[in-house]
Amino acid sequence: MGGRLLEVPLFDTATPLEPLREELRAAVLAVMDGGRYILGPEVQAFEEEFAAYCGAGHAVGVANGTEAITIALRAMGVGPGDDVVVPSFTFYASAEAIPPTGANPVFCDVDPETYCVTPETVSAALTAKTKAVIAVHLFGNLAPVAEIEALGVPVLEDAAQAAGSTGEQGRPGSLGTVATFSFFPSKNLGCFGDGGAITTGDGDLAERVRVLRFHGSEDKVHYERVGYNSRLDEIQAAILRVQLPHLDRFADGRRRVGRDYEQAGLGELVGLPRATPGAVPAWHLYVIASERVEPIEAALTAAQVGCRAYYRTPVHRQEAMRRWAPAVELPGTELAAARHLAIPMSPTLTRGQVETVVSGVKTATS
Ligand SMILES: Cc1ncc(COP(=O)(O)O)c(C=O)c1O
């Protein structure tokens, strides 16, 4: 998993779960023995526990973090002809989820030091047709949701990378009008397949999400809307319920590794990720910045250290997004795209592994 043959893997989904193996196995077997596989007691219990964890009134399990965005946008009333503002420096799915609603993505810039949108970059992209803004909590950092909602537009938090993060105003999932999560296996809270969730404090919106994830129906007899078959399944929910009580501990581990990188002197060699004001990120990816990113990548690879540039080509320059490419330049996005590099991060990375990574970076920068 995650390239474990390397000296230091880029991510490690196995070691943190080792102490939970028996509990996970028992949870899966209990679902098998219970015979309820779709929308049963595990999903319901996980939805309640996850809503409580996030500090949101409601959570609804869905099939993955991409459909979570499409469904949440539709439940917000986004439809054909509307504009939805989205950063270009993000995983492709943040924008890909917009056209299926009939709306148009309008790309905005990011701050190249926090990798998040700002009220200014969002403001510059607002149009008369803007119906919603997708604020991505990229790499586990927190986008300034309250300041963006103060501009008068509802915010969907794309919190796919930010489970376990927190901030002065609360946790992701409770900061905007609605939030979406991915439980893809490598995420901070990951299942053993695909999974996702939508959280919101608005009971009516949560009800619309429930109908949309279930073929646009409340009873599978009457169909009110054209919806989706997009459900978190019972086995994945059971796996997530075993892990959720440990999420804060895993998040603390990620923060500890961030501090270890700082103490090992990494900040003297390259730019370190900067938390937004008031944010306490559970770094999903630990992303450094440098003008010498290619030699660093080569040195780390030679030292058997996992590293990867995730978004070298930003979304607005991807072939499929050409018709929505903005007329203006996005300088923060271009800078972040050119200079970023993810280096190893997991809750159980050791101090020795951190030192191996930092000495690999040093050979390329000194
Ligand atoms: C920022 C972001 N948004 C959306 C997604 C989509 O989630 P999924 O892969 O579960 O569809 C991901 C992760 O893959 C992501 O990192």
The ligand as a Gaussian input file, in Angstrom:
#p B3LYP/6-31G(d) Opt

LIG

0 1
 C      -10.326000      17.706000      -3.154000
 C      -11.051000      16.466000      -3.611000
 N      -12.324000      16.572000      -4.049000
 C      -13.021000      15.506000      -4.444000
 C      -12.478000      14.242000      -4.419000
 C      -13.281000      13.094000      -4.958000
 O      -13.474000      12.054000      -4.074000
 P      -13.706000      10.541000      -4.608000
 O      -12.409000      10.042000      -5.110000
 O      -14.190000       9.821000      -3.395000
 O      -14.755000      10.601000      -5.664000
 C      -11.160000      14.072000      -3.942000
 C      -10.487000      12.755000      -3.812000
 O      -10.358000      11.882000      -4.525000
 C      -10.418000      15.211000      -3.556000
 O       -9.155000      15.113000      -3.129000

